[in-house]
Amino acid sequence: MRRTRLIGISLTALALVGYAVGVAAPYPGRSVTIVGVMVGVTLYAIGYDGGEAT
């Protein structure tokens, strides 16, 4: 699950950078960055173990 969490964090960070670039200089497909943030946060939430013992 740590890999899922790491992928979620990475995807969210990459999408936020893409969004910031899109605000500064609009480009085609910049709305995809919002989807990237949503998917990244979801992957992070799935990968979060919550501190429970397994």
Secondary structure as UniProt FT lines:
FT   HELIX           2..24
FT   TURN            28..31
FT   HELIX           32..47
FT   TURN            50..51
//
